Each structure stands twice: as structure tokens, then as C-alpha cells.
Amino acid sequence: MPAVVDETLCNGCGICVDECPMGAIELNDVAHVDVEICTECGTCVDVCPEEAIELE
């Protein structure tokens, strides 16, 4: 399963957007993962300071 963002924990810092090697995350008020592009690499999970992203 692609990465999933817990919108209640995400503070919109954008670190995941900058670090995603596939460009699968965009930031509106919070991060949103494009499930068609996400390769489940886990980079966003590792860099999120709020622990708001997980792989299911």
C-alpha cells in the first residue's frame, strides 16, 4: 500500500515533498500522496518529524 498521511498530525512542513524521490507528494495545507506515483520506498516515513506518514 502507498504511504498514508494522518492529516491530524501533519503540520504542512513540506519536508516529505522535498525528500520524495518520485515526486509523489504535494502540499496543500497538509501533505497528500499520489497513490499512482508512490512506490512505497518509505523515505517520507523516515523524514517526517511529526510521524504523520506511514506505510500500510
Backbone as JSON, one array per atom type, in Angstrom:
{
  "sequence": "MPAVVDETLCNGCGICVDECPMGAIELNDVAHVDVEICTECGTCVDVCPEEAIELE",
  "N": [[0.84, -1.19, 0.0], [0.45, 2.26, -0.71], [2.03, 5.19, 0.8], [0.44, 6.74, 3.59], [-1.04, 9.65, 4.82], [-1.57, 11.0, 7.98], [-3.75, 13.36, 8.49], [-4.35, 14.77, 10.75], [-2.06, 14.87, 12.19], [-0.11, 15.92, 10.51], [1.79, 18.83, 9.9], [2.23, 20.37, 7.73], [4.84, 20.98, 6.92], [6.44, 20.29, 4.71], [8.77, 18.82, 4.3], [8.68, 16.13, 3.48], [7.78, 16.41, 0.87], [9.96, 17.59, -0.4], [11.83, 15.55, -0.08], [10.83, 13.19, -1.25], [11.65, 10.83, -3.6], [10.24, 10.2, -5.9], [8.5, 12.23, -6.4], [5.92, 12.13, -5.5], [4.38, 13.38, -3.62], [2.38, 16.11, -2.73], [1.82, 19.38, -1.44], [-0.85, 20.79, 0.08], [-2.72, 22.26, 2.36], [-1.91, 20.32, 4.03], [0.16, 17.37, 3.63], [-0.27, 15.36, 0.7], [-0.43, 12.21, -0.76], [0.18, 10.91, -3.93], [-1.24, 8.14, -5.0], [-0.88, 6.76, -7.33], [1.68, 7.27, -8.13], [3.39, 6.8, -5.97], [5.89, 4.64, -4.73], [6.19, 3.2, -2.47], [8.59, 3.46, -1.02], [9.32, 4.47, 1.45], [10.77, 6.69, 2.23], [9.54, 9.15, 2.89], [8.26, 8.47, 5.26], [10.43, 8.07, 6.93], [11.56, 10.67, 7.08], [9.64, 12.39, 8.12], [9.0, 14.66, 10.63], [6.87, 14.75, 12.36], [5.86, 12.24, 12.47], [3.68, 11.59, 10.86], [3.2, 10.13, 8.63], [2.71, 6.94, 7.25], [3.38, 3.6, 6.1], [1.01, 1.38, 4.96]],
  "CA": [[0.0, 0.0, 0.0], [1.19, 3.53, -0.72], [2.1, 5.94, 2.04], [-0.8, 7.38, 4.01], [-0.79, 10.79, 5.7], [-2.56, 11.31, 9.01], [-3.91, 14.8, 8.36], [-4.44, 15.39, 12.07], [-0.69, 15.02, 12.7], [0.71, 16.66, 9.55], [1.79, 20.27, 10.12], [2.46, 21.04, 6.46], [6.22, 21.49, 6.85], [6.93, 20.1, 3.35], [10.0, 18.03, 4.22], [8.4, 14.93, 2.68], [7.67, 16.82, -0.53], [11.33, 17.79, -0.87], [12.62, 14.32, 0.01], [10.26, 12.08, -2.02], [12.39, 10.67, -4.86], [9.32, 10.02, -7.02], [7.65, 13.41, -6.56], [4.55, 11.64, -5.32], [3.69, 14.1, -2.55], [2.21, 17.54, -2.9], [1.39, 20.03, -0.21], [-1.89, 21.8, 0.09], [-2.47, 22.64, 3.75], [-1.19, 19.15, 4.55], [0.72, 16.54, 2.56], [-1.14, 14.4, 0.03], [0.36, 11.26, -1.54], [-0.44, 10.42, -5.16], [-1.1, 6.69, -4.91], [-0.48, 6.25, -8.64], [3.11, 7.51, -8.29], [4.11, 6.29, -4.79], [6.48, 3.3, -4.89], [6.29, 2.61, -1.13], [10.0, 3.39, -0.64], [9.43, 4.77, 2.87], [11.56, 7.89, 2.51], [8.7, 10.14, 3.56], [8.04, 7.98, 6.62], [11.68, 8.29, 7.67], [11.9, 12.09, 7.26], [8.55, 13.17, 8.72], [9.27, 14.94, 12.05], [5.64, 14.59, 13.14], [5.44, 10.84, 12.35], [2.33, 11.66, 10.31], [3.11, 9.3, 7.42], [3.03, 5.53, 7.46], [3.07, 2.65, 5.03], [0.07, 0.39, 5.49]],
  "C": [[0.88, 1.25, 0.0], [1.18, 4.2, 0.65], [0.77, 6.64, 2.3], [-0.45, 8.47, 5.01], [-1.93, 10.92, 6.7], [-2.67, 12.83, 9.05], [-4.03, 15.5, 9.7], [-3.05, 15.6, 12.68], [0.19, 15.88, 11.8], [0.61, 18.17, 9.81], [2.11, 21.06, 8.85], [3.87, 21.57, 6.26], [6.85, 21.31, 5.47], [8.21, 19.3, 3.22], [9.79, 16.8, 3.33], [8.32, 15.24, 1.2], [9.06, 16.95, -1.13], [12.11, 16.49, -0.96], [12.09, 13.16, -0.83], [10.97, 11.96, -3.37], [11.5, 10.53, -6.09], [8.47, 11.26, -7.29], [6.19, 13.08, -6.38], [3.76, 12.39, -4.26], [3.58, 15.57, -2.92], [1.61, 18.1, -1.62], [0.28, 21.02, -0.53], [-1.82, 22.32, 1.53], [-1.71, 21.54, 4.47], [-0.7, 18.33, 3.36], [-0.34, 15.57, 2.01], [-0.28, 13.53, -0.88], [-0.45, 10.83, -2.76], [-0.2, 8.91, -5.22], [-0.69, 6.05, -6.24], [1.03, 6.35, -8.84], [3.93, 6.88, -7.17], [4.6, 4.86, -5.02], [6.71, 2.61, -3.55], [7.73, 2.49, -0.65], [10.23, 3.7, 0.83], [10.24, 6.0, 3.22], [10.76, 8.92, 3.29], [8.44, 9.76, 5.02], [9.26, 8.3, 7.48], [11.95, 9.76, 7.97], [10.83, 12.91, 7.96], [8.8, 13.39, 10.22], [8.05, 14.75, 12.94], [5.15, 13.15, 13.18], [4.01, 10.74, 11.85], [2.13, 10.78, 9.09], [3.48, 7.87, 7.76], [2.71, 4.73, 6.21], [2.15, 1.62, 5.63], [0.32, -0.95, 4.89]]
}
